[in-house]
Amino acid sequence: MAIDWFQFISNMVIADLTIIVALAGIWIGFKLNELHHNNIEKTEARRLLFLLKEDVRLNENLLSQLRDHFKSKDYNVVYYNLSFVVWNSITPSLIRVLKKPQIKDISEFYYQLQHVSRKVDMIFQITFKLKLTKETAAKRQILIDSLNQVHLPAIF
């Protein structure tokens, strides 16, 4: 029985082409999956940044209200503080989808906000938990004055 070399070679070429086409299909599938995944991450990042922008706007308004309230020299106590609900709930997702420089800037902004929030807490505690003496009133005034000196970094 003689070997039909032409048939053998054509079968090998067909097999090689089948393997090449299958590998190309796998590669294309991976690339399409990567594009889809990147699109989902970009959409998620845009959504999170939108939520964060709204939260920043809210906190800037609250800080402005606090400053206005304390500028009046009226020693009524503020019963509200800054909001960290959105920040606390989306931080893990932000870390997953944003780049390090963005996360650093946003974290610095919220660090400053938390610093302001702590001052408001201290003003509240001095007013209600400590005996209001000249010394505690002076400390309270220092905290109130420092609220006007807070500079929040621009992140958007």
N, CA and C atoms as a LAMMPS dump frame, in Angstrom:
ITEM: TIMESTEP
0
ITEM: NUMBER OF ATOMS
468
ITEM: BOX BOUNDS ff ff ff
-5.0000000000000000e+02 5.0000000000000000e+02
-5.0000000000000000e+02 5.0000000000000000e+02
-5.0000000000000000e+02 5.0000000000000000e+02
ITEM: ATOMS id mol type element x y z
1 1 1 N 0.83 -1.157 0
2 1 2 C 0 0 0
3 1 3 C 0.888 1.237 0
4 2 1 N 0.676 2.044 -0.963
5 2 2 C 1.5 3.222 -1.161
6 2 3 C 0.899 4.413 -0.414
7 3 1 N 1.769 5.244 0.077
8 3 2 C 1.336 6.433 0.802
9 3 3 C 1.04 7.525 -0.216
10 4 1 N -0.154 8.11 -0.092
11 4 2 C -0.53 9.214 -0.961
12 4 3 C -0.053 10.498 -0.283
13 5 1 N 1.119 10.941 -0.687
14 5 2 C 1.756 12.096 -0.047
15 5 3 C 0.943 13.378 -0.219
16 6 1 N 0.318 13.513 -1.365
17 6 2 C -0.482 14.713 -1.587
18 6 3 C -1.641 14.776 -0.589
19 7 1 N -2.318 13.654 -0.408
20 7 2 C -3.433 13.593 0.543
21 7 3 C -2.939 13.83 1.964
22 8 1 N -1.803 13.234 2.295
23 8 2 C -1.226 13.395 3.645
24 8 3 C -0.903 14.867 3.937
25 9 1 N -0.237 15.521 2.989
26 9 2 C 0.157 16.917 3.177
27 9 3 C -1.086 17.814 3.24
28 10 1 N -2.081 17.575 2.39
29 10 2 C -3.288 18.412 2.428
30 10 3 C -4.044 18.223 3.753
31 11 1 N -4.068 17.007 4.282
32 11 2 C -4.685 16.776 5.586
33 11 3 C -3.94 17.509 6.696
34 12 1 N -2.63 17.522 6.631
35 12 2 C -1.823 18.23 7.63
36 12 3 C -2.061 19.741 7.561
37 13 1 N -2.147 20.295 6.369
38 13 2 C -2.395 21.731 6.197
39 13 3 C -3.767 22.084 6.755
40 14 1 N -4.76 21.256 6.451
41 14 2 C -6.106 21.503 6.97
42 14 3 C -6.1 21.444 8.496
43 15 1 N -5.405 20.479 9.069
44 15 2 C -5.334 20.352 10.529
45 15 3 C -4.634 21.577 11.128
46 16 1 N -3.53 21.996 10.475
47 16 2 C -2.816 23.181 10.969
48 16 3 C -3.694 24.427 10.888
49 17 1 N -4.412 24.59 9.803
50 17 2 C -5.289 25.745 9.654
51 17 3 C -6.416 25.71 10.701
52 18 1 N -6.918 24.524 10.981
53 18 2 C -7.968 24.388 11.99
54 18 3 C -7.452 24.834 13.353
55 19 1 N -6.251 24.413 13.677
56 19 2 C -5.64 24.808 14.961
57 19 3 C -5.416 26.318 14.992
58 20 1 N -4.906 26.885 13.908
59 20 2 C -4.65 28.329 13.841
60 20 3 C -5.947 29.116 13.985
61 21 1 N -6.997 28.706 13.288
62 21 2 C -8.285 29.394 13.365
63 21 3 C -8.865 29.262 14.778
64 22 1 N -8.74 28.097 15.392
65 22 2 C -9.246 27.906 16.753
66 22 3 C -8.487 28.808 17.733
67 23 1 N -7.177 28.88 17.618
68 23 2 C -6.384 29.745 18.5
69 23 3 C -6.718 31.215 18.274
70 24 1 N -6.918 31.603 17.017
71 24 2 C -7.298 32.99 16.722
72 24 3 C -8.669 33.298 17.338
73 25 1 N -9.597 32.352 17.274
74 25 2 C -10.911 32.543 17.869
75 25 3 C -10.83 32.701 19.387
76 26 1 N -9.982 31.913 20.015
77 26 2 C -9.783 32.031 21.463
78 26 3 C -9.209 33.403 21.807
79 27 1 N -8.201 33.834 21.025
80 27 2 C -7.57 35.143 21.27
81 27 3 C -8.592 36.271 21.107
82 28 1 N -9.397 36.183 20.056
83 28 2 C -10.428 37.205 19.822
84 28 3 C -11.442 37.196 20.966
85 29 1 N -11.803 36.013 21.43
86 29 2 C -12.727 35.913 22.556
87 29 3 C -12.168 36.575 23.809
88 30 1 N -10.895 36.346 24.105
89 30 2 C -10.265 36.988 25.263
90 30 3 C -10.248 38.504 25.114
91 31 1 N -9.923 38.983 23.909
92 31 2 C -9.887 40.431 23.681
93 31 3 C -11.282 41.053 23.838
94 32 1 N -12.298 40.404 23.314
95 32 2 C -13.661 40.917 23.465
96 32 3 C -14.08 40.927 24.928
97 33 1 N -13.713 39.882 25.659
98 33 2 C -14.018 39.832 27.091
99 33 3 C -13.3 40.962 27.839
100 34 1 N -12.05 41.206 27.47
101 34 2 C -11.281 42.288 28.103
102 34 3 C -11.916 43.653 27.804
103 35 1 N -12.33 43.88 26.574
104 35 2 C -12.995 45.137 26.215
105 35 3 C -14.301 45.307 26.989
106 36 1 N -15.058 44.24 27.102
107 36 2 C -16.314 44.282 27.846
108 36 3 C -16.051 44.59 29.325
109 37 1 N -15.066 43.932 29.897
110 37 2 C -14.717 44.152 31.307
111 37 3 C -14.25 45.597 31.537
112 38 1 N -13.411 46.116 30.632
113 38 2 C -12.943 47.504 30.745
114 38 3 C -14.107 48.486 30.645
115 39 1 N -15.063 48.198 29.766
116 39 2 C -16.229 49.059 29.615
117 39 3 C -17.065 49.061 30.897
118 40 1 N -17.232 47.901 31.505
119 40 2 C -17.975 47.81 32.764
120 40 3 C -17.266 48.605 33.855
121 41 1 N -15.939 48.481 33.941
122 41 2 C -15.181 49.216 34.96
123 41 3 C -15.274 50.721 34.745
124 42 1 N -15.195 51.172 33.487
125 42 2 C -15.306 52.606 33.204
126 42 3 C -16.69 53.127 33.579
127 43 1 N -17.719 52.36 33.264
128 43 2 C -19.081 52.748 33.629
129 43 3 C -19.222 52.819 35.143
130 44 1 N -18.677 51.839 35.845
131 44 2 C -18.724 51.821 37.309
132 44 3 C -17.962 53.016 37.891
133 45 1 N -16.8 53.315 37.327
134 45 2 C -16.009 54.456 37.807
135 45 3 C -16.78 55.761 37.609
136 46 1 N -17.427 55.924 36.448
137 46 2 C -18.219 57.138 36.203
138 46 3 C -19.365 57.25 37.199
139 47 1 N -20.034 56.138 37.466
140 47 2 C -21.158 56.132 38.404
141 47 3 C -20.688 56.501 39.811
142 48 1 N -19.571 55.907 40.234
143 48 2 C -19.048 56.192 41.569
144 48 3 C -18.585 57.639 41.686
145 49 1 N -17.937 58.146 40.646
146 49 2 C -17.49 59.542 40.674
147 49 3 C -18.67 60.506 40.696
148 50 1 N -19.751 60.162 40.009
149 50 2 C -20.952 60.99 40.067
150 50 3 C -21.486 61.04 41.496
151 51 1 N -21.592 59.866 42.142
152 51 2 C -22.058 59.821 43.535
153 51 3 C -21.138 60.631 44.44
154 52 1 N -19.852 60.5 44.206
155 52 2 C -18.878 61.212 45.021
156 52 3 C -18.979 62.723 44.819
157 53 1 N -19.173 63.161 43.578
158 53 2 C -19.332 64.597 43.309
159 53 3 C -20.54 65.16 44.045
160 54 1 N -21.636 64.407 44.021
161 54 2 C -22.831 64.854 44.738
162 54 3 C -22.561 64.926 46.241
163 55 1 N -21.829 63.957 46.763
164 55 2 C -21.5 63.947 48.191
165 55 3 C -20.562 65.1 48.549
166 56 1 N -19.611 65.389 47.685
167 56 2 C -18.695 66.521 47.909
168 56 3 C -19.495 67.816 47.935
169 57 1 N -20.417 67.965 46.978
170 57 2 C -21.265 69.169 46.937
171 57 3 C -22.08 69.311 48.227
172 58 1 N -22.656 68.206 48.675
173 58 2 C -23.432 68.219 49.912
174 58 3 C -22.559 68.653 51.084
175 59 1 N -21.376 68.083 51.204
176 59 2 C -20.499 68.413 52.325
177 59 3 C -19.968 69.84 52.243
178 60 1 N -19.709 70.319 51.057
179 60 2 C -19.295 71.722 50.924
180 60 3 C -20.423 72.658 51.362
181 61 1 N -21.655 72.309 51.022
182 61 2 C -22.809 73.113 51.466
183 61 3 C -22.973 73.047 52.981
184 62 1 N -22.821 71.859 53.55
185 62 2 C -22.918 71.724 55.005
186 62 3 C -21.82 72.528 55.703
187 63 1 N -20.607 72.481 55.168
188 63 2 C -19.511 73.246 55.75
189 63 3 C -19.799 74.746 55.658
190 64 1 N -20.348 75.173 54.553
191 64 2 C -20.721 76.581 54.396
192 64 3 C -21.793 76.969 55.417
193 65 1 N -22.766 76.095 55.626
194 65 2 C -23.799 76.362 56.633
195 65 3 C -23.195 76.441 58.035
196 66 1 N -22.275 75.538 58.321
197 66 2 C -21.618 75.564 59.635
198 66 3 C -20.874 76.88 59.837
199 67 1 N -20.142 77.29 58.809
200 67 2 C -19.385 78.545 58.917
201 67 3 C -20.327 79.728 59.126
202 68 1 N -21.406 79.757 58.345
203 68 2 C -22.373 80.85 58.489
204 68 3 C -22.991 80.853 59.882
205 69 1 N -23.32 79.682 60.368
206 69 2 C -23.93 79.577 61.696
207 69 3 C -22.99 80.125 62.772
208 70 1 N -21.739 79.731 62.705
209 70 2 C -20.805 80.16 63.741
210 70 3 C -20.332 81.6 63.556
211 71 1 N -20.412 82.124 62.345
212 71 2 C -20.062 83.53 62.134
213 71 3 C -21.043 84.456 62.82
214 72 1 N -22.257 83.99 62.997
215 72 2 C -23.288 84.842 63.593
216 72 3 C -23.004 85.124 65.071
217 73 1 N -21.998 84.448 65.626
218 73 2 C -21.628 84.582 67.048
219 73 3 C -22.783 84.192 67.965
220 74 1 N -23.749 83.525 67.373
221 74 2 C -24.869 83.007 68.165
222 74 3 C -24.406 81.647 68.683
223 75 1 N -24.456 81.454 69.971
224 75 2 C -23.909 80.229 70.533
225 75 3 C -24.91 79.083 70.564
226 76 1 N -25.892 79.152 69.676
227 76 2 C -26.744 77.99 69.504
228 76 3 C -25.881 76.858 68.954
229 77 1 N -26.203 75.691 69.34
230 77 2 C -25.392 74.549 68.943
231 77 3 C -25.911 73.972 67.635
232 78 1 N -25 73.543 66.822
233 78 2 C -25.341 72.887 65.578
234 78 3 C -25.619 71.419 65.889
235 79 1 N -26.749 70.941 65.425
236 79 2 C -27.12 69.547 65.688
237 79 3 C -26.917 68.662 64.464
238 80 1 N -26.177 69.116 63.517
239 80 2 C -25.873 68.304 62.339
240 80 3 C -24.371 68.347 62.12
241 81 1 N -23.923 67.445 61.313
242 81 2 C -22.506 67.384 61.023
243 81 3 C -22.343 67.067 59.54
244 82 1 N -21.13 66.829 59.136
245 82 2 C -20.863 66.484 57.747
246 82 3 C -21.303 65.048 57.482
247 83 1 N -21.454 64.719 56.207
248 83 2 C -21.963 63.398 55.825
249 83 3 C -20.839 62.522 55.279
250 84 1 N -20.753 61.313 55.824
251 84 2 C -19.76 60.353 55.343
252 84 3 C -20.41 59.05 54.881
253 85 1 N -21.713 59.059 54.719
254 85 2 C -22.435 57.838 54.358
255 85 3 C -21.999 57.336 52.981
256 86 1 N -21.997 58.216 51.992
257 86 2 C -21.621 57.802 50.635
258 86 3 C -20.161 57.38 50.608
259 87 1 N -19.3 58.185 51.202
260 87 2 C -17.87 57.874 51.225
261 87 3 C -17.613 56.504 51.838
262 88 1 N -18.218 56.242 52.974
263 88 2 C -18 54.964 53.651
264 88 3 C -18.543 53.786 52.848
265 89 1 N -19.619 53.999 52.119
266 89 2 C -20.224 52.886 51.387
267 89 3 C -19.548 52.593 50.055
268 90 1 N -18.937 53.592 49.42
269 90 2 C -18.348 53.332 48.093
270 90 3 C -16.829 53.218 48.095
271 91 1 N -16.189 53.411 49.226
272 91 2 C -14.723 53.347 49.269
273 91 3 C -14.165 52.04 48.712
274 92 1 N -14.668 50.871 49.096
275 92 2 C -14.096 49.635 48.533
276 92 3 C -14.209 49.571 47.007
277 93 1 N -15.323 50.019 46.473
278 93 2 C -15.5 50.017 45.017
279 93 3 C -14.582 51.025 44.346
280 94 1 N -14.404 52.181 44.977
281 94 2 C -13.489 53.186 44.415
282 94 3 C -12.076 52.643 44.307
283 95 1 N -11.634 51.985 45.352
284 95 2 C -10.28 51.432 45.364
285 95 3 C -10.114 50.409 44.245
286 96 1 N -11.179 49.695 43.949
287 96 2 C -11.119 48.66 42.917
288 96 3 C -11.059 49.25 41.507
289 97 1 N -11.755 50.374 41.245
290 97 2 C -11.871 50.843 39.859
291 97 3 C -11.083 52.104 39.525
292 98 1 N -10.645 52.856 40.529
293 98 2 C -9.922 54.094 40.218
294 98 3 C -8.418 53.891 40.273
295 99 1 N -7.719 54.83 39.676
296 99 2 C -6.258 54.791 39.695
297 99 3 C -5.742 55.444 40.978
298 100 1 N -4.512 55.093 41.357
299 100 2 C -3.951 55.551 42.634
300 100 3 C -3.951 57.066 42.816
301 101 1 N -3.563 57.87 41.816
302 101 2 C -3.581 59.333 42.045
303 101 3 C -4.969 59.867 42.386
304 102 1 N -6.004 59.339 41.729
305 102 2 C -7.368 59.778 42.027
306 102 3 C -7.749 59.396 43.451
307 103 1 N -7.433 58.185 43.837
308 103 2 C -7.765 57.704 45.183
309 103 3 C -7.042 58.547 46.223
310 104 1 N -5.789 58.896 45.958
311 104 2 C -5.009 59.702 46.904
312 104 3 C -5.659 61.072 47.097
313 105 1 N -6.04 61.734 46.015
314 105 2 C -6.668 63.061 46.109
315 105 3 C -8.008 62.999 46.842
316 106 1 N -8.805 62.002 46.507
317 106 2 C -10.114 61.855 47.147
318 106 3 C -9.952 61.54 48.627
319 107 1 N -8.997 60.673 48.947
320 107 2 C -8.758 60.328 50.356
321 107 3 C -8.302 61.54 51.157
322 108 1 N -7.457 62.368 50.552
323 108 2 C -6.989 63.57 51.244
324 108 3 C -8.152 64.526 51.512
325 109 1 N -9.048 64.655 50.543
326 109 2 C -10.228 65.501 50.717
327 109 3 C -11.061 65.01 51.894
328 110 1 N -11.344 63.716 51.922
329 110 2 C -12.176 63.182 53.002
330 110 3 C -11.453 63.172 54.345
331 111 1 N -10.138 63.095 54.322
332 111 2 C -9.391 63.232 55.571
333 111 3 C -9.623 64.629 56.152
334 112 1 N -9.549 65.641 55.305
335 112 2 C -9.79 67.011 55.759
336 112 3 C -11.23 67.176 56.255
337 113 1 N -12.181 66.555 55.554
338 113 2 C -13.576 66.617 56.003
339 113 3 C -13.748 65.967 57.367
340 114 1 N -13.09 64.843 57.573
341 114 2 C -13.192 64.173 58.873
342 114 3 C -12.572 65.03 59.97
343 115 1 N -11.53 65.75 59.632
344 115 2 C -10.903 66.667 60.584
345 115 3 C -11.901 67.757 60.991
346 116 1 N -12.598 68.312 60.02
347 116 2 C -13.621 69.331 60.298
348 116 3 C -14.743 68.719 61.141
349 117 1 N -15.161 67.521 60.776
350 117 2 C -16.221 66.85 61.515
351 117 3 C -15.833 66.645 62.98
352 118 1 N -14.596 66.306 63.205
353 118 2 C -14.116 66.126 64.587
354 118 3 C -14.172 67.448 65.352
355 119 1 N -13.853 68.538 64.686
356 119 2 C -13.949 69.855 65.333
357 119 3 C -15.389 70.165 65.724
358 120 1 N -16.317 69.856 64.826
359 120 2 C -17.739 70.096 65.129
360 120 3 C -18.16 69.227 66.319
361 121 1 N -17.692 67.992 66.343
362 121 2 C -17.977 67.123 67.494
363 121 3 C -17.433 67.716 68.791
364 122 1 N -16.229 68.233 68.718
365 122 2 C -15.62 68.821 69.921
366 122 3 C -16.398 70.057 70.385
367 123 1 N -16.848 70.875 69.445
368 123 2 C -17.655 72.049 69.798
369 123 3 C -18.925 71.594 70.516
370 124 1 N -19.542 70.558 69.987
371 124 2 C -20.758 70.023 70.602
372 124 3 C -20.464 69.499 72.017
373 125 1 N -19.374 68.747 72.156
374 125 2 C -19.023 68.187 73.468
375 125 3 C -18.685 69.277 74.485
376 126 1 N -17.964 70.274 74.054
377 126 2 C -17.628 71.369 74.967
378 126 3 C -18.904 72.052 75.449
379 127 1 N -19.844 72.213 74.526
380 127 2 C -21.081 72.905 74.869
381 127 3 C -21.942 72.102 75.835
382 128 1 N -22.015 70.79 75.649
383 128 2 C -22.956 70.002 76.434
384 128 3 C -22.338 69.117 77.516
385 129 1 N -21.128 68.663 77.31
386 129 2 C -20.583 67.699 78.253
387 129 3 C -19.626 68.325 79.263
388 130 1 N -19.058 69.436 78.916
389 130 2 C -18.133 70.097 79.832
390 130 3 C -18.82 71.299 80.462
391 131 1 N -18.356 71.633 81.617
392 131 2 C -18.866 72.85 82.255
393 131 3 C -18.292 74.024 81.456
394 132 1 N -19.17 74.893 81.006
395 132 2 C -18.737 76.001 80.163
396 132 3 C -18.1 77.085 81.027
397 133 1 N -16.782 77.038 81.07
398 133 2 C -16.013 78.036 81.811
399 133 3 C -15.386 78.982 80.799
400 134 1 N -14.653 79.964 81.279
401 134 2 C -13.952 80.866 80.356
402 134 3 C -12.953 80.083 79.513
403 135 1 N -12.294 79.111 80.155
404 135 2 C -11.281 78.317 79.444
405 135 3 C -11.912 77.447 78.349
406 136 1 N -12.998 76.739 78.692
407 136 2 C -13.641 75.895 77.68
408 136 3 C -14.314 76.74 76.603
409 137 1 N -14.848 77.903 76.983
410 137 2 C -15.44 78.809 75.992
411 137 3 C -14.365 79.312 75.028
412 138 1 N -13.171 79.565 75.548
413 138 2 C -12.07 80.015 74.696
414 138 3 C -11.643 78.896 73.735
415 139 1 N -11.588 77.665 74.241
416 139 2 C -11.241 76.532 73.37
417 139 3 C -12.308 76.327 72.297
418 140 1 N -13.553 76.484 72.707
419 140 2 C -14.658 76.355 71.767
420 140 3 C -14.53 77.412 70.668
421 141 1 N -14.204 78.635 71.05
422 141 2 C -14.058 79.71 70.076
423 141 3 C -12.89 79.448 69.125
424 142 1 N -11.81 78.894 69.657
425 142 2 C -10.666 78.544 68.799
426 142 3 C -11.101 77.527 67.749
427 143 1 N -11.869 76.527 68.159
428 143 2 C -12.367 75.527 67.211
429 143 3 C -13.287 76.16 66.174
430 144 1 N -14.168 77.038 66.631
431 144 2 C -15.084 77.72 65.709
432 144 3 C -14.294 78.556 64.701
433 145 1 N -13.314 79.295 65.19
434 145 2 C -12.493 80.119 64.285
435 145 3 C -11.717 79.254 63.295
436 146 1 N -11.287 78.088 63.745
437 146 2 C -10.499 77.222 62.853
438 146 3 C -11.355 76.652 61.717
439 147 1 N -12.664 76.576 61.924
440 147 2 C -13.528 76.097 60.834
441 147 3 C -13.465 77.035 59.631
442 148 1 N -13.28 78.318 59.893
443 148 2 C -13.198 79.287 58.799
444 148 3 C -11.867 79.229 58.073
445 149 1 N -10.893 78.581 58.666
446 149 2 C -9.568 78.509 58.056
447 149 3 C -9.338 77.198 57.306
448 150 1 N -10.306 76.295 57.353
449 150 2 C -10.163 75.005 56.687
450 150 3 C -10.186 75.215 55.185
451 151 1 N -9.226 74.622 54.523
452 151 2 C -9.195 74.658 53.056
453 151 3 C -9.283 73.216 52.564
454 152 1 N -10.379 72.912 51.902
455 152 2 C -10.549 71.573 51.347
456 152 3 C -9.913 71.535 49.958
457 153 1 N -9.111 70.523 49.696
458 153 2 C -8.475 70.437 48.37
459 153 3 C -9.521 70.197 47.283
460 154 1 N -9.291 70.767 46.119
461 154 2 C -10.212 70.564 44.987
462 154 3 C -9.941 69.185 44.387
463 155 1 N -10.993 68.406 44.243
464 155 2 C -10.796 67.076 43.648
465 155 3 C -11.561 66.925 42.349
466 156 1 N -12.451 67.841 42.034
467 156 2 C -13.207 67.75 40.78
468 156 3 C -13.11 69.053 40.03
